[in-house]
Amino acid sequence: MAIKLYGYFRSSAAFRVRIALNLKKLDYETAAIHLRRNDQTTPDYLAVNPQGLVPTLVDGERTLIQSLAIVEYLDETYPEPPLLPKEADDRARVRALAEIVACDIHPINNLRVLRHLTHSLGHDEATIASWYNHWIAAGFQALEKLLAEDSRTGKFCHGETPGLADVTLVPQVVNAERYRLDLGPYPTITRIFEGCMKLEPFSAAHPDNQPDREA
């Protein structure tokens, strides 16, 4: 059976999985879940993913949720090219870099948090943008230092081929660009991002290139 990815063009978590699928050269079907229209709350989608979030990946009889878990599943099930290094300490480094984004920055900047800040707490757009960029900058300050001062950083976050950390970093930089965060203080992050975006698996996964894209 074909692989099916439930996602939303602007979801950075779904963006991660699209990159991983593209790096693995896996064909997949896209099912658009429009988060701003609350498609994620419908009974049909909740039957697929009771958490009501994206992405969800269906691979044959297997249904998987949570982007990093999905990416690691893809890496174990379709091992070429590998997205994690061989050595345990290197794998731990790559996972830590990915989790700075996926566990520390992204969860407090995702759509349901921004909606709560707007609709429940009454904050305006300028305050929301300040909130958003504050947390990206807090994470990027540490991430920049970890990347710039480690000899294991190469063309990509770890070495000379893209992996899990790059899969996670790139969507967050796209979000930062969308909110006009000054990326000047993060030259290593910017260099890695620009290198990734020259590769078709990353550029094809960009929100602007998705069939459900909206202005």
C-alpha positions as CSV (number, residue, x, y, z in Angstrom):
1,M,0.0,0.0,0.0
2,A,1.1,3.6,-0.7
3,I,2.4,5.9,2.0
4,K,-0.1,8.6,3.0
5,L,0.8,11.8,4.8
6,Y,-1.8,13.8,6.6
7,G,-0.5,17.4,6.9
8,Y,-1.0,21.1,6.4
9,F,1.2,23.1,4.1
10,R,2.3,25.6,6.9
11,S,2.8,23.0,9.6
12,S,6.5,22.8,10.4
13,A,6.1,19.3,11.8
14,A,4.6,18.1,8.6
15,F,7.3,19.9,6.7
16,R,9.9,17.8,8.6
17,V,8.2,14.6,7.4
18,R,8.0,15.8,3.8
19,I,11.7,16.4,3.8
20,A,12.5,13.0,5.2
21,L,10.2,11.3,2.7
22,N,11.9,13.2,-0.1
23,L,15.4,12.4,1.2
24,K,14.4,8.7,1.2
25,K,12.9,9.1,-2.3
26,L,9.6,7.6,-1.1
27,D,6.4,8.3,-3.1
28,Y,3.5,9.3,-0.9
29,E,0.0,10.6,-1.1
30,T,-0.9,13.9,0.6
31,A,-4.1,14.4,2.5
32,A,-4.6,18.0,3.4
33,I,-5.8,18.8,6.9
34,H,-6.7,22.5,7.0
35,L,-5.8,23.5,10.6
36,R,-7.3,27.0,10.4
37,R,-10.7,25.4,9.3
38,N,-10.4,22.9,12.2
39,D,-10.3,19.8,9.9
40,Q,-8.2,18.3,12.7
41,T,-11.2,18.2,15.0
42,T,-13.5,16.3,12.7
43,P,-14.6,12.7,13.8
44,D,-13.0,11.3,10.6
45,Y,-9.6,12.7,11.3
46,L,-9.8,12.0,15.0
47,A,-10.4,8.4,14.1
48,V,-7.0,8.5,12.3
49,N,-5.1,10.6,15.0
50,P,-6.9,11.0,18.3
51,Q,-4.6,13.8,19.3
52,G,-6.0,15.9,16.4
53,L,-2.6,17.1,15.3
54,V,-0.5,16.8,12.1
55,P,1.4,15.1,10.8
56,T,0.0,11.6,10.7
57,L,1.7,9.0,8.4
58,V,0.0,5.9,7.2
59,D,2.3,3.2,5.8
60,G,0.4,0.1,4.9
61,E,-1.3,-1.0,8.1
62,R,0.8,1.2,10.3
63,T,-0.4,4.6,11.5
64,L,2.2,6.8,13.1
65,I,2.0,10.2,14.8
66,Q,4.5,12.8,16.1
67,S,7.0,14.1,13.5
68,L,10.3,13.0,15.1
69,A,8.9,9.5,15.8
70,I,7.8,9.3,12.2
71,V,11.2,10.4,10.8
72,E,13.0,7.9,12.9
73,Y,10.5,5.2,11.8
74,L,11.3,6.1,8.2
75,D,15.0,5.9,8.9
76,E,14.7,2.5,10.4
77,T,12.3,1.1,7.9
78,Y,13.8,2.7,4.8
79,P,17.5,3.0,5.9
80,E,19.0,4.6,2.8
81,P,20.2,7.3,3.0
82,P,20.6,7.3,6.8
83,L,19.4,10.3,8.7
84,L,21.2,9.4,11.9
85,P,25.0,8.7,12.3
86,K,26.4,5.3,13.4
87,E,28.0,6.1,16.7
88,A,25.8,6.4,19.8
89,D,27.3,9.8,20.9
90,D,26.8,11.2,17.5
91,R,23.2,10.0,17.4
92,A,22.7,11.6,20.8
93,R,24.1,14.9,19.5
94,V,21.9,14.9,16.4
95,R,18.8,14.1,18.4
96,A,19.6,16.9,20.9
97,L,20.0,19.4,18.1
98,A,16.6,18.3,16.6
99,E,14.9,18.4,20.0
100,I,16.0,22.0,20.7
101,V,13.7,22.9,17.8
102,A,11.0,20.2,18.1
103,C,10.7,20.1,21.9
104,D,11.7,23.6,23.1
105,I,10.9,26.1,20.3
106,H,8.1,24.7,18.3
107,P,5.6,23.6,20.9
108,I,5.1,27.1,22.4
109,N,4.9,28.7,18.9
110,N,2.5,26.4,17.2
111,L,-1.0,27.4,15.9
112,R,-3.0,26.3,18.9
113,V,-0.8,28.3,21.3
114,L,-1.0,31.4,19.0
115,R,-4.7,31.0,18.8
116,H,-5.0,30.9,22.6
117,L,-2.8,34.0,22.9
118,T,-5.0,35.8,20.4
119,H,-8.5,34.6,21.1
120,S,-8.4,33.7,24.8
121,L,-5.9,36.3,26.1
122,G,-6.6,39.1,23.7
123,H,-3.1,39.8,22.4
124,D,-2.6,41.7,19.2
125,E,-0.5,40.8,16.2
126,A,2.6,42.7,17.3
127,T,2.6,41.0,20.6
128,I,2.2,37.6,19.0
129,A,5.1,38.3,16.7
130,S,7.2,39.4,19.6
131,W,6.3,36.2,21.5
132,Y,7.1,34.0,18.5
133,N,10.5,35.5,17.7
134,H,11.5,35.6,21.4
135,W,11.3,31.8,21.6
136,I,12.9,31.2,18.3
137,A,15.8,33.5,19.3
138,A,16.2,31.8,22.6
139,G,16.6,28.4,20.9
140,F,18.7,29.7,18.1
141,Q,21.2,31.3,20.4
142,A,22.0,28.0,21.9
143,L,21.8,26.1,18.6
144,E,24.2,28.5,16.9
145,K,26.8,28.0,19.6
146,L,26.4,24.2,19.6
147,L,26.8,24.1,15.8
148,A,29.6,26.7,15.5
149,E,31.8,25.3,18.2
150,D,31.6,21.6,17.4
151,S,34.0,20.1,14.8
152,R,31.4,17.6,13.9
153,T,29.4,20.3,12.2
154,G,30.1,20.3,8.5
155,K,28.2,21.4,5.5
156,F,25.2,20.3,7.4
157,C,24.4,20.1,11.1
158,H,26.4,16.9,11.4
159,G,28.9,16.1,8.8
160,E,28.6,16.4,5.0
161,T,25.1,14.8,4.4
162,P,21.8,16.1,5.7
163,G,20.1,14.3,8.6
164,L,17.6,14.5,11.3
165,A,18.9,17.8,12.7
166,D,18.7,19.5,9.3
167,V,15.2,18.0,8.7
168,T,14.1,19.7,11.9
169,L,16.1,23.0,11.6
170,V,15.0,24.0,8.1
171,P,11.2,24.4,8.8
172,Q,12.0,26.5,11.9
173,V,14.2,28.8,9.8
174,V,11.3,29.2,7.3
175,N,9.1,30.1,10.3
176,A,11.7,32.6,11.4
177,E,11.8,34.2,8.0
178,R,8.0,34.4,7.9
179,Y,8.0,36.4,11.2
180,R,11.0,38.5,10.0
181,L,13.4,37.4,12.7
182,D,16.8,38.9,12.1
183,L,19.0,35.9,11.3
184,G,22.2,37.9,11.3
185,P,23.3,36.6,14.8
186,Y,23.1,33.0,13.5
187,P,25.5,32.7,10.6
188,T,26.1,28.9,11.0
189,I,22.3,28.2,11.1
190,T,21.9,30.4,8.1
191,R,24.7,28.8,6.1
192,I,23.3,25.3,6.8
193,F,19.8,26.4,5.9
194,E,20.9,27.9,2.6
195,G,22.8,24.7,1.8
196,C,19.8,22.6,2.5
197,M,17.5,24.7,0.4
198,K,19.7,24.1,-2.6
199,L,18.7,20.4,-2.4
200,E,15.5,19.3,-4.1
201,P,14.2,17.2,-1.2
202,F,14.2,20.4,1.0
203,S,13.0,22.8,-1.7
204,A,10.2,20.5,-2.8
205,A,9.0,20.1,0.8
206,H,8.8,23.9,1.3
207,P,5.2,25.2,2.2
208,D,5.1,27.3,-1.0
209,N,5.4,24.2,-3.1
210,Q,2.5,22.3,-1.5
211,P,-0.8,21.6,-3.3
212,D,-2.8,23.0,-0.4
213,R,-0.7,26.2,-0.2
214,E,-2.6,29.5,0.5
215,A,-1.4,33.1,0.6
